[in-house]
Amino acid sequence: MSWTREDQSELDRLRGKELAGTLTEPEQAELATLMARVEAEEAAVLAPEMARLRAEADDLAAELARVEGENERLVWQRVADDLDRRGERLAGCDVAEPVLEVGRAMLRG
């Protein structure tokens, strides 16, 4: 079924009566039927685009998870590199190795 100008005119007329508070019970039923048709036709027309948008959102969510994982890996690599640099500077210090080992253990999880 496709929506016609006559359908739209009738819908507009019934909505006008509804807003004015003058809609009869049979007209209420007709308005409900027309609204159901509009919604069904909109759903049918929009379904392919909605499916595409859902797929795009899924792809974006997967890409976001990948980038967040890479960011976390880079942060922890930077922390590890920083620990190594500090270890080189603190070589020979009595507390350096235990402190560095704690940092390395935290990096391992």
Biopython code that builds the backbone (N, CA, C, O; Angstrom):
import numpy as np
from Bio.PDB.StructureBuilder import StructureBuilder

atoms = [
    (1, "MET", "N", (0.847, -1.190, 0.000)),
    (1, "MET", "CA", (0.000, 0.000, 0.000)),
    (1, "MET", "C", (0.882, 1.239, 0.000)),
    (1, "MET", "O", (1.878, 1.320, 0.718)),
    (2, "SER", "N", (0.493, 2.184, -0.812)),
    (2, "SER", "CA", (1.272, 3.406, -0.799)),
    (2, "SER", "C", (0.382, 4.566, -0.363)),
    (2, "SER", "O", (-0.824, 4.588, -0.611)),
    (3, "TRP", "N", (1.007, 5.498, 0.277)),
    (3, "TRP", "CA", (0.314, 6.652, 0.836)),
    (3, "TRP", "C", (-0.047, 7.611, -0.291)),
    (3, "TRP", "O", (0.800, 7.949, -1.118)),
    (4, "THR", "N", (-1.314, 8.052, -0.324)),
    (4, "THR", "CA", (-1.778, 8.945, -1.388)),
    (4, "THR", "C", (-2.070, 10.340, -0.827)),
    (4, "THR", "O", (-2.077, 10.555, 0.385)),
    (5, "ARG", "N", (-2.304, 11.259, -1.728)),
    (5, "ARG", "CA", (-2.689, 12.612, -1.311)),
    (5, "ARG", "C", (-4.018, 12.590, -0.573)),
    (5, "ARG", "O", (-4.231, 13.342, 0.377)),
    (6, "GLU", "N", (-4.903, 11.717, -1.026)),
    (6, "GLU", "CA", (-6.213, 11.615, -0.364)),
    (6, "GLU", "C", (-6.037, 11.106, 1.076)),
    (6, "GLU", "O", (-6.691, 11.582, 2.004)),
    (7, "ASP", "N", (-5.132, 10.124, 1.234)),
    (7, "ASP", "CA", (-4.853, 9.622, 2.590)),
    (7, "ASP", "C", (-4.320, 10.751, 3.471)),
    (7, "ASP", "O", (-4.731, 10.902, 4.621)),
    (8, "GLN", "N", (-3.407, 11.534, 2.919)),
    (8, "GLN", "CA", (-2.819, 12.632, 3.691)),
    (8, "GLN", "C", (-3.871, 13.678, 4.025)),
    (8, "GLN", "O", (-3.900, 14.196, 5.142)),
    (9, "SER", "N", (-4.735, 13.992, 3.065)),
    (9, "SER", "CA", (-5.800, 14.973, 3.319)),
    (9, "SER", "C", (-6.728, 14.494, 4.424)),
    (9, "SER", "O", (-7.117, 15.267, 5.300)),
    (10, "GLU", "N", (-7.081, 13.210, 4.376)),
    (10, "GLU", "CA", (-7.971, 12.656, 5.405)),
    (10, "GLU", "C", (-7.273, 12.659, 6.768)),
    (10, "GLU", "O", (-7.889, 12.976, 7.785)),
    (11, "LEU", "N", (-6.006, 12.309, 6.783)),
    (11, "LEU", "CA", (-5.253, 12.328, 8.038)),
    (11, "LEU", "C", (-5.203, 13.746, 8.596)),
    (11, "LEU", "O", (-5.422, 13.954, 9.790)),
    (12, "ASP", "N", (-4.920, 14.709, 7.744)),
    (12, "ASP", "CA", (-4.874, 16.110, 8.188)),
    (12, "ASP", "C", (-6.230, 16.563, 8.724)),
    (12, "ASP", "O", (-6.299, 17.242, 9.748)),
    (13, "ARG", "N", (-7.290, 16.194, 8.043)),
    (13, "ARG", "CA", (-8.645, 16.577, 8.479)),
    (13, "ARG", "C", (-8.954, 15.982, 9.843)),
    (13, "ARG", "O", (-9.460, 16.667, 10.732)),
    (14, "LEU", "N", (-8.642, 14.691, 9.999)),
    (14, "LEU", "CA", (-8.932, 14.025, 11.270)),
    (14, "LEU", "C", (-8.060, 14.570, 12.398)),
    (14, "LEU", "O", (-8.526, 14.699, 13.530)),
    (15, "ARG", "N", (-6.817, 14.886, 12.104)),
    (15, "ARG", "CA", (-5.958, 15.466, 13.141)),
    (15, "ARG", "C", (-6.475, 16.846, 13.565)),
    (15, "ARG", "O", (-6.428, 17.207, 14.741)),
    (16, "GLY", "N", (-6.962, 17.599, 12.593)),
    (16, "GLY", "CA", (-7.538, 18.910, 12.906)),
    (16, "GLY", "C", (-8.728, 18.771, 13.836)),
    (16, "GLY", "O", (-8.869, 19.524, 14.800)),
    (17, "LYS", "N", (-9.583, 17.802, 13.540)),
    (17, "LYS", "CA", (-10.751, 17.573, 14.399)),
    (17, "LYS", "C", (-10.308, 17.083, 15.776)),
    (17, "LYS", "O", (-10.911, 17.429, 16.792)),
    (18, "GLU", "N", (-9.259, 16.281, 15.798)),
    (18, "GLU", "CA", (-8.749, 15.779, 17.080)),
    (18, "GLU", "C", (-8.247, 16.944, 17.936)),
    (18, "GLU", "O", (-8.544, 17.019, 19.128)),
    (19, "LEU", "N", (-7.486, 17.848, 17.321)),
    (19, "LEU", "CA", (-6.986, 19.016, 18.050)),
    (19, "LEU", "C", (-8.120, 19.922, 18.526)),
    (19, "LEU", "O", (-8.037, 20.534, 19.591)),
    (20, "ALA", "N", (-9.164, 19.995, 17.731)),
    (20, "ALA", "CA", (-10.314, 20.829, 18.103)),
    (20, "ALA", "C", (-11.204, 20.140, 19.139)),
    (20, "ALA", "O", (-12.074, 20.776, 19.735)),
    (21, "GLY", "N", (-10.986, 18.846, 19.349)),
    (21, "GLY", "CA", (-11.799, 18.106, 20.311)),
    (21, "GLY", "C", (-13.152, 17.704, 19.766)),
    (21, "GLY", "O", (-14.083, 17.470, 20.537)),
    (22, "THR", "N", (-13.279, 17.620, 18.455)),
    (22, "THR", "CA", (-14.575, 17.313, 17.846)),
    (22, "THR", "C", (-14.571, 15.969, 17.113)),
    (22, "THR", "O", (-15.460, 15.713, 16.301)),
    (23, "LEU", "N", (-13.609, 15.129, 17.379)),
    (23, "LEU", "CA", (-13.476, 13.841, 16.703)),
    (23, "LEU", "C", (-14.494, 12.844, 17.268)),
    (23, "LEU", "O", (-14.587, 12.657, 18.481)),
    (24, "THR", "N", (-15.247, 12.215, 16.382)),
    (24, "THR", "CA", (-16.224, 11.212, 16.817)),
    (24, "THR", "C", (-15.509, 9.869, 17.009)),
    (24, "THR", "O", (-14.352, 9.714, 16.619)),
    (25, "GLU", "N", (-16.210, 8.902, 17.613)),
    (25, "GLU", "CA", (-15.611, 7.575, 17.828)),
    (25, "GLU", "C", (-15.237, 6.899, 16.510)),
    (25, "GLU", "O", (-14.133, 6.364, 16.403)),
    (26, "PRO", "N", (-16.117, 6.902, 15.498)),
    (26, "PRO", "CA", (-15.712, 6.296, 14.226)),
    (26, "PRO", "C", (-14.504, 7.007, 13.605)),
    (26, "PRO", "O", (-13.643, 6.367, 13.002)),
    (27, "GLU", "N", (-14.448, 8.341, 13.758)),
    (27, "GLU", "CA", (-13.306, 9.080, 13.233)),
    (27, "GLU", "C", (-12.027, 8.758, 14.015)),
    (27, "GLU", "O", (-10.939, 8.714, 13.441)),
    (28, "GLN", "N", (-12.164, 8.534, 15.318)),
    (28, "GLN", "CA", (-11.005, 8.133, 16.123)),
    (28, "GLN", "C", (-10.447, 6.807, 15.608)),
    (28, "GLN", "O", (-9.233, 6.639, 15.494)),
    (29, "ALA", "N", (-11.337, 5.874, 15.300)),
    (29, "ALA", "CA", (-10.905, 4.576, 14.775)),
    (29, "ALA", "C", (-10.226, 4.752, 13.414)),
    (29, "ALA", "O", (-9.202, 4.129, 13.136)),
    (30, "GLU", "N", (-10.810, 5.610, 12.572)),
    (30, "GLU", "CA", (-10.211, 5.853, 11.260)),
    (30, "GLU", "C", (-8.834, 6.507, 11.403)),
    (30, "GLU", "O", (-7.897, 6.152, 10.688)),
    (31, "LEU", "N", (-8.718, 7.461, 12.325)),
    (31, "LEU", "CA", (-7.427, 8.117, 12.572)),
    (31, "LEU", "C", (-6.400, 7.097, 13.055)),
    (31, "LEU", "O", (-5.252, 7.117, 12.612)),
    (32, "ALA", "N", (-6.793, 6.225, 13.939)),
    (32, "ALA", "CA", (-5.885, 5.186, 14.441)),
    (32, "ALA", "C", (-5.427, 4.277, 13.308)),
    (32, "ALA", "O", (-4.256, 3.900, 13.248)),
    (33, "THR", "N", (-6.333, 3.927, 12.421)),
    (33, "THR", "CA", (-5.986, 3.078, 11.278)),
    (33, "THR", "C", (-5.005, 3.793, 10.352)),
    (33, "THR", "O", (-4.019, 3.206, 9.906)),
    (34, "LEU", "N", (-5.285, 5.068, 10.065)),
    (34, "LEU", "CA", (-4.380, 5.835, 9.202)),
    (34, "LEU", "C", (-2.994, 5.984, 9.841)),
    (34, "LEU", "O", (-1.974, 5.861, 9.164)),
    (35, "MET", "N", (-2.970, 6.246, 11.127)),
    (35, "MET", "CA", (-1.682, 6.393, 11.817)),
    (35, "MET", "C", (-0.900, 5.078, 11.801)),
    (35, "MET", "O", (0.320, 5.078, 11.640)),
    (36, "ALA", "N", (-1.595, 3.978, 11.967)),
    (36, "ALA", "CA", (-0.937, 2.665, 11.903)),
    (36, "ALA", "C", (-0.339, 2.438, 10.510)),
    (36, "ALA", "O", (0.763, 1.903, 10.381)),
    (37, "ARG", "N", (-1.064, 2.842, 9.485)),
    (37, "ARG", "CA", (-0.542, 2.713, 8.109)),
    (37, "ARG", "C", (0.701, 3.567, 7.907)),
    (37, "ARG", "O", (1.694, 3.122, 7.331)),
    (38, "VAL", "N", (0.627, 4.809, 8.396)),
    (38, "VAL", "CA", (1.775, 5.717, 8.266)),
    (38, "VAL", "C", (2.999, 5.100, 8.944)),
    (38, "VAL", "O", (4.088, 5.067, 8.372)),
    (39, "GLU", "N", (2.807, 4.620, 10.150)),
    (39, "GLU", "CA", (3.925, 4.041, 10.900)),
    (39, "GLU", "C", (4.476, 2.793, 10.222)),
    (39, "GLU", "O", (5.689, 2.589, 10.185)),
    (40, "ALA", "N", (3.589, 1.960, 9.687)),
    (40, "ALA", "CA", (4.036, 0.741, 9.000)),
    (40, "ALA", "C", (4.810, 1.088, 7.732)),
    (40, "ALA", "O", (5.837, 0.475, 7.441)),
    (41, "GLU", "N", (4.322, 2.064, 6.983)),
    (41, "GLU", "CA", (5.013, 2.455, 5.756)),
    (41, "GLU", "C", (6.348, 3.130, 6.062)),
    (41, "GLU", "O", (7.336, 2.902, 5.364)),
    (42, "GLU", "N", (6.377, 3.950, 7.093)),
    (42, "GLU", "CA", (7.640, 4.577, 7.489)),
    (42, "GLU", "C", (8.652, 3.511, 7.898)),
    (42, "GLU", "O", (9.820, 3.572, 7.513)),
    (43, "ALA", "N", (8.197, 2.539, 8.677)),
    (43, "ALA", "CA", (9.095, 1.470, 9.124)),
    (43, "ALA", "C", (9.653, 0.695, 7.933)),
    (43, "ALA", "O", (10.837, 0.360, 7.905)),
    (44, "ALA", "N", (8.803, 0.414, 6.955)),
    (44, "ALA", "CA", (9.247, -0.332, 5.775)),
    (44, "ALA", "C", (10.259, 0.478, 4.957)),
    (44, "ALA", "O", (11.243, -0.069, 4.459)),
    (45, "VAL", "N", (10.011, 1.770, 4.825)),
    (45, "VAL", "CA", (10.911, 2.621, 4.044)),
    (45, "VAL", "C", (12.237, 2.830, 4.786)),
    (45, "VAL", "O", (13.300, 2.862, 4.165)),
    (46, "LEU", "N", (12.171, 2.971, 6.099)),
    (46, "LEU", "CA", (13.366, 3.280, 6.879)),
    (46, "LEU", "C", (14.175, 2.044, 7.273)),
    (46, "LEU", "O", (15.332, 2.176, 7.673)),
    (47, "ALA", "N", (13.598, 0.854, 7.170)),
    (47, "ALA", "CA", (14.273, -0.363, 7.626)),
    (47, "ALA", "C", (15.658, -0.557, 7.015)),
    (47, "ALA", "O", (16.597, -0.836, 7.760)),
    (48, "PRO", "N", (15.834, -0.427, 5.710)),
    (48, "PRO", "CA", (17.181, -0.630, 5.151)),
    (48, "PRO", "C", (18.202, 0.381, 5.693)),
    (48, "PRO", "O", (19.337, 0.020, 6.004)),
    (49, "GLU", "N", (17.792, 1.628, 5.801)),
    (49, "GLU", "CA", (18.708, 2.651, 6.313)),
    (49, "GLU", "C", (19.016, 2.422, 7.790)),
    (49, "GLU", "O", (20.151, 2.616, 8.225)),
    (50, "MET", "N", (18.017, 2.013, 8.555)),
    (50, "MET", "CA", (18.252, 1.717, 9.975)),
    (50, "MET", "C", (19.221, 0.544, 10.131)),
    (50, "MET", "O", (20.078, 0.558, 11.015)),
    (51, "ALA", "N", (19.086, -0.460, 9.284)),
    (51, "ALA", "CA", (20.002, -1.608, 9.328)),
    (51, "ALA", "C", (21.419, -1.156, 8.984)),
    (51, "ALA", "O", (22.383, -1.593, 9.614)),
    (52, "ARG", "N", (21.546, -0.291, 7.995)),
    (52, "ARG", "CA", (22.863, 0.225, 7.622)),
    (52, "ARG", "C", (23.477, 1.029, 8.762)),
    (52, "ARG", "O", (24.665, 0.894, 9.057)),
    (53, "LEU", "N", (22.661, 1.868, 9.403)),
    (53, "LEU", "CA", (23.153, 2.676, 10.519)),
    (53, "LEU", "C", (23.558, 1.810, 11.709)),
    (53, "LEU", "O", (24.551, 2.094, 12.379)),
    (54, "ARG", "N", (22.784, 0.745, 11.970)),
    (54, "ARG", "CA", (23.160, -0.173, 13.060)),
    (54, "ARG", "C", (24.494, -0.845, 12.762)),
    (54, "ARG", "O", (25.347, -0.966, 13.642)),
    (55, "ALA", "N", (24.670, -1.280, 11.519)),
    (55, "ALA", "CA", (25.931, -1.916, 11.129)),
    (55, "ALA", "C", (27.087, -0.923, 11.243)),
    (55, "ALA", "O", (28.172, -1.273, 11.708)),
    (56, "GLU", "N", (26.851, 0.294, 10.823)),
    (56, "GLU", "CA", (27.890, 1.326, 10.931)),
    (56, "GLU", "C", (28.230, 1.585, 12.394)),
    (56, "GLU", "O", (29.401, 1.729, 12.743)),
    (57, "ALA", "N", (27.213, 1.645, 13.251)),
    (57, "ALA", "CA", (27.453, 1.851, 14.685)),
    (57, "ALA", "C", (28.249, 0.690, 15.270)),
    (57, "ALA", "O", (29.141, 0.900, 16.093)),
    (58, "ASP", "N", (27.933, -0.524, 14.852)),
    (58, "ASP", "CA", (28.691, -1.693, 15.317)),
    (58, "ASP", "C", (30.145, -1.601, 14.863)),
    (58, "ASP", "O", (31.061, -1.879, 15.638)),
    (59, "ASP", "N", (30.353, -1.213, 13.619)),
    (59, "ASP", "CA", (31.720, -1.060, 13.102)),
    (59, "ASP", "C", (32.481, 0.010, 13.876)),
    (59, "ASP", "O", (33.650, -0.173, 14.216)),
    (60, "LEU", "N", (31.816, 1.121, 14.150)),
    (60, "LEU", "CA", (32.460, 2.200, 14.897)),
    (60, "LEU", "C", (32.785, 1.768, 16.324)),
    (60, "LEU", "O", (33.834, 2.122, 16.862)),
    (61, "ALA", "N", (31.885, 1.003, 16.931)),
    (61, "ALA", "CA", (32.145, 0.512, 18.292)),
    (61, "ALA", "C", (33.350, -0.422, 18.301)),
    (61, "ALA", "O", (34.171, -0.369, 19.217)),
    (62, "ALA", "N", (33.458, -1.269, 17.294)),
    (62, "ALA", "CA", (34.604, -2.183, 17.201)),
    (62, "ALA", "C", (35.894, -1.394, 16.987)),
    (62, "ALA", "O", (36.921, -1.705, 17.591)),
    (63, "GLU", "N", (35.845, -0.384, 16.135)),
    (63, "GLU", "CA", (37.028, 0.450, 15.898)),
    (63, "GLU", "C", (37.422, 1.206, 17.164)),
    (63, "GLU", "O", (38.606, 1.324, 17.480)),
    (64, "LEU", "N", (36.432, 1.714, 17.881)),
    (64, "LEU", "CA", (36.707, 2.410, 19.141)),
    (64, "LEU", "C", (37.382, 1.475, 20.140)),
    (64, "LEU", "O", (38.353, 1.860, 20.791)),
    (65, "ALA", "N", (36.878, 0.257, 20.264)),
    (65, "ALA", "CA", (37.481, -0.711, 21.185)),
    (65, "ALA", "C", (38.922, -1.001, 20.773)),
    (65, "ALA", "O", (39.804, -1.113, 21.624)),
    (66, "ARG", "N", (39.159, -1.123, 19.469)),
    (66, "ARG", "CA", (40.516, -1.388, 18.989)),
    (66, "ARG", "C", (41.447, -0.224, 19.333)),
    (66, "ARG", "O", (42.559, -0.433, 19.817)),
    (67, "VAL", "N", (40.986, 0.997, 19.081)),
    (67, "VAL", "CA", (41.807, 2.181, 19.345)),
    (67, "VAL", "C", (42.048, 2.344, 20.848)),
    (67, "VAL", "O", (43.153, 2.687, 21.268)),
    (68, "GLU", "N", (41.020, 2.100, 21.651)),
    (68, "GLU", "CA", (41.203, 2.193, 23.101)),
    (68, "GLU", "C", (42.224, 1.160, 23.582)),
    (68, "GLU", "O", (43.062, 1.457, 24.434)),
    (69, "GLY", "N", (42.150, -0.043, 23.034)),
    (69, "GLY", "CA", (43.125, -1.075, 23.388)),
    (69, "GLY", "C", (44.533, -0.675, 22.997)),
    (69, "GLY", "O", (45.480, -0.879, 23.756)),
    (70, "GLU", "N", (44.668, -0.105, 21.812)),
    (70, "GLU", "CA", (45.986, 0.361, 21.354)),
    (70, "GLU", "C", (46.489, 1.496, 22.233)),
    (70, "GLU", "O", (47.670, 1.538, 22.577)),
    (71, "ASN", "N", (45.602, 2.416, 22.598)),
    (71, "ASN", "CA", (45.991, 3.509, 23.491)),
    (71, "ASN", "C", (46.476, 2.972, 24.829)),
    (71, "ASN", "O", (47.484, 3.436, 25.361)),
    (72, "GLU", "N", (45.763, 2.002, 25.368)),
    (72, "GLU", "CA", (46.171, 1.425, 26.655)),
    (72, "GLU", "C", (47.538, 0.751, 26.528)),
    (72, "GLU", "O", (48.394, 0.890, 27.402)),
    (73, "ARG", "N", (47.730, 0.018, 25.427)),
    (73, "ARG", "CA", (49.018, -0.642, 25.215)),
    (73, "ARG", "C", (50.136, 0.397, 25.141)),
    (73, "ARG", "O", (51.207, 0.201, 25.715)),
    (74, "LEU", "N", (49.887, 1.508, 24.431)),
    (74, "LEU", "CA", (50.898, 2.553, 24.307)),
    (74, "LEU", "C", (51.198, 3.216, 25.646)),
    (74, "LEU", "O", (52.352, 3.524, 25.944)),
    (75, "VAL", "N", (50.176, 3.432, 26.443)),
    (75, "VAL", "CA", (50.392, 4.022, 27.772)),
    (75, "VAL", "C", (51.272, 3.108, 28.609)),
    (75, "VAL", "O", (52.231, 3.560, 29.233)),
    (76, "TRP", "N", (50.944, 1.827, 28.619)),
    (76, "TRP", "CA", (51.728, 0.901, 29.435)),
    (76, "TRP", "C", (53.137, 0.734, 28.874)),
    (76, "TRP", "O", (54.081, 0.519, 29.635)),
    (77, "GLN", "N", (53.292, 0.828, 27.573)),
    (77, "GLN", "CA", (54.644, 0.778, 27.000)),
    (77, "GLN", "C", (55.450, 1.992, 27.437)),
    (77, "GLN", "O", (56.641, 1.895, 27.730)),
    (78, "ARG", "N", (54.779, 3.133, 27.474)),
    (78, "ARG", "CA", (55.471, 4.356, 27.917)),
    (78, "ARG", "C", (55.855, 4.237, 29.385)),
    (78, "ARG", "O", (56.948, 4.648, 29.776)),
    (79, "VAL", "N", (54.977, 3.684, 30.190)),
    (79, "VAL", "CA", (55.301, 3.473, 31.608)),
    (79, "VAL", "C", (56.500, 2.529, 31.728)),
    (79, "VAL", "O", (57.418, 2.783, 32.509)),
    (80, "ALA", "N", (56.490, 1.443, 30.953)),
    (80, "ALA", "CA", (57.602, 0.483, 30.992)),
    (80, "ALA", "C", (58.905, 1.158, 30.570)),
    (80, "ALA", "O", (59.942, 0.956, 31.202)),
    (81, "ASP", "N", (58.857, 1.954, 29.510)),
    (81, "ASP", "CA", (60.055, 2.658, 29.056)),
    (81, "ASP", "C", (60.551, 3.626, 30.125)),
    (81, "ASP", "O", (61.753, 3.748, 30.359)),
    (82, "ASP", "N", (59.609, 4.310, 30.767)),
    (82, "ASP", "CA", (59.961, 5.239, 31.827)),
    (82, "ASP", "C", (60.627, 4.491, 32.990)),
    (82, "ASP", "O", (61.613, 4.968, 33.552)),
    (83, "LEU", "N", (60.095, 3.337, 33.345)),
    (83, "LEU", "CA", (60.715, 2.542, 34.415)),
    (83, "LEU", "C", (62.135, 2.129, 34.034)),
    (83, "LEU", "O", (63.042, 2.165, 34.866)),
    (84, "ASP", "N", (62.320, 1.744, 32.796)),
    (84, "ASP", "CA", (63.655, 1.362, 32.346)),
    (84, "ASP", "C", (64.623, 2.542, 32.445)),
    (84, "ASP", "O", (65.755, 2.382, 32.902)),
    (85, "ARG", "N", (64.177, 3.729, 32.017)),
    (85, "ARG", "CA", (65.041, 4.925, 32.092)),
    (85, "ARG", "C", (65.378, 5.249, 33.541)),
    (85, "ARG", "O", (66.521, 5.574, 33.860)),
    (86, "ARG", "N", (64.389, 5.159, 34.409)),
    (86, "ARG", "CA", (64.632, 5.448, 35.826)),
    (86, "ARG", "C", (65.591, 4.413, 36.423)),
    (86, "ARG", "O", (66.454, 4.726, 37.243)),
    (87, "GLY", "N", (65.402, 3.175, 35.978)),
    (87, "GLY", "CA", (66.293, 2.126, 36.465)),
    (87, "GLY", "C", (67.729, 2.390, 36.071)),
    (87, "GLY", "O", (68.642, 2.148, 36.861)),
    (88, "GLU", "N", (67.946, 2.884, 34.857)),
    (88, "GLU", "CA", (69.295, 3.195, 34.402)),
    (88, "GLU", "C", (69.882, 4.329, 35.236)),
    (88, "GLU", "O", (71.063, 4.308, 35.581)),
    (89, "ARG", "N", (69.057, 5.309, 35.555)),
    (89, "ARG", "CA", (69.542, 6.451, 36.345)),
    (89, "ARG", "C", (69.788, 6.065, 37.795)),
    (89, "ARG", "O", (70.661, 6.629, 38.453)),
    (90, "LEU", "N", (69.019, 5.104, 38.291)),
    (90, "LEU", "CA", (69.124, 4.720, 39.702)),
    (90, "LEU", "C", (70.020, 3.507, 39.921)),
    (90, "LEU", "O", (70.076, 2.974, 41.030)),
    (91, "ALA", "N", (70.704, 3.075, 38.902)),
    (91, "ALA", "CA", (71.566, 1.896, 39.024)),
    (91, "ALA", "C", (72.518, 2.080, 40.196)),
    (91, "ALA", "O", (73.163, 3.118, 40.342)),
    (92, "GLY", "N", (72.588, 1.058, 41.017)),
    (92, "GLY", "CA", (73.471, 1.097, 42.175)),
    (92, "GLY", "C", (72.806, 1.628, 43.433)),
    (92, "GLY", "O", (73.368, 1.517, 44.522)),
    (93, "CYS", "N", (71.624, 2.201, 43.300)),
    (93, "CYS", "CA", (70.909, 2.700, 44.481)),
    (93, "CYS", "C", (70.243, 1.510, 45.174)),
    (93, "CYS", "O", (69.664, 0.653, 44.507)),
    (94, "ASP", "N", (70.319, 1.453, 46.499)),
    (94, "ASP", "CA", (69.812, 0.303, 47.258)),
    (94, "ASP", "C", (68.313, 0.057, 47.058)),
    (94, "ASP", "O", (67.891, -1.099, 47.039)),
    (95, "VAL", "N", (67.504, 1.094, 46.911)),
    (95, "VAL", "CA", (66.049, 0.912, 46.812)),
    (95, "VAL", "C", (65.560, 0.834, 45.378)),
    (95, "VAL", "O", (64.393, 0.522, 45.143)),
    (96, "ALA", "N", (66.405, 1.104, 44.439)),
    (96, "ALA", "CA", (65.968, 1.189, 43.043)),
    (96, "ALA", "C", (65.384, -0.111, 42.542)),
    (96, "ALA", "O", (64.281, -0.119, 41.996)),
    (97, "GLU", "N", (66.092, -1.205, 42.713)),
    (97, "GLU", "CA", (65.629, -2.470, 42.125)),
    (97, "GLU", "C", (64.288, -2.916, 42.701)),
    (97, "GLU", "O", (63.420, -3.309, 41.921)),
    (98, "PRO", "N", (64.061, -2.882, 44.020)),
    (98, "PRO", "CA", (62.727, -3.276, 44.523)),
    (98, "PRO", "C", (61.606, -2.374, 43.985)),
    (98, "PRO", "O", (60.522, -2.863, 43.665)),
    (99, "VAL", "N", (61.857, -1.081, 43.887)),
    (99, "VAL", "CA", (60.838, -0.147, 43.378)),
    (99, "VAL", "C", (60.557, -0.446, 41.917)),
    (99, "VAL", "O", (59.398, -0.490, 41.506)),
    (100, "LEU", "N", (61.586, -0.650, 41.140)),
    (100, "LEU", "CA", (61.414, -0.950, 39.722)),
    (100, "LEU", "C", (60.704, -2.286, 39.534)),
    (100, "LEU", "O", (59.881, -2.438, 38.631)),
    (101, "GLU", "N", (61.025, -3.245, 40.386)),
    (101, "GLU", "CA", (60.364, -4.560, 40.267)),
    (101, "GLU", "C", (58.870, -4.453, 40.546)),
    (101, "GLU", "O", (58.061, -5.117, 39.898)),
    (102, "VAL", "N", (58.512, -3.620, 41.508)),
    (102, "VAL", "CA", (57.090, -3.395, 41.786)),
    (102, "VAL", "C", (56.419, -2.777, 40.558)),
    (102, "VAL", "O", (55.321, -3.187, 40.182)),
    (103, "GLY", "N", (57.057, -1.815, 39.945)),
    (103, "GLY", "CA", (56.508, -1.196, 38.742)),
    (103, "GLY", "C", (56.361, -2.193, 37.614)),
    (103, "GLY", "O", (55.339, -2.202, 36.927)),
    (104, "ARG", "N", (57.358, -3.029, 37.412)),
    (104, "ARG", "CA", (57.283, -4.045, 36.370)),
    (104, "ARG", "C", (56.161, -5.055, 36.657)),
    (104, "ARG", "O", (55.446, -5.482, 35.751)),
    (105, "ALA", "N", (56.028, -5.419, 37.918)),
    (105, "ALA", "CA", (54.965, -6.357, 38.299)),
    (105, "ALA", "C", (53.595, -5.755, 38.007)),
    (105, "ALA", "O", (52.684, -6.464, 37.578)),
    (106, "MET", "N", (53.449, -4.474, 38.232)),
    (106, "MET", "CA", (52.165, -3.806, 37.937)),
    (106, "MET", "C", (51.898, -3.822, 36.447)),
    (106, "MET", "O", (50.748, -3.961, 36.030)),
    (107, "LEU", "N", (52.927, -3.683, 35.641)),
    (107, "LEU", "CA", (52.756, -3.718, 34.192)),
    (107, "LEU", "C", (52.323, -5.102, 33.723)),
    (107, "LEU", "O", (51.556, -5.228, 32.768)),
    (108, "ARG", "N", (52.809, -6.122, 34.385)),
    (108, "ARG", "CA", (52.439, -7.485, 33.981)),
    (108, "ARG", "C", (51.001, -7.801, 34.369)),
    (108, "ARG", "O", (50.421, -8.765, 33.871)),
    (109, "GLY", "N", (50.432, -7.010, 35.239)),
    (109, "GLY", "CA", (49.028, -7.208, 35.573)),
    (109, "GLY", "C", (48.857, -7.846, 36.875)),
    (109, "GLY", "O", (47.727, -8.082, 37.303)),
]
sb = StructureBuilder()
sb.init_structure("model")
sb.init_model(0)
sb.init_chain("A")
sb.init_seg("    ")
for serial, (resi, resn, name, xyz) in enumerate(atoms, 1):
    if name == "N":
        sb.init_residue(resn, " ", resi, " ")
    sb.init_atom(name, np.array(xyz, "f"), 0.0, 1.0, " ", f" {name:<3s}", serial, name[0])
structure = sb.get_structure()
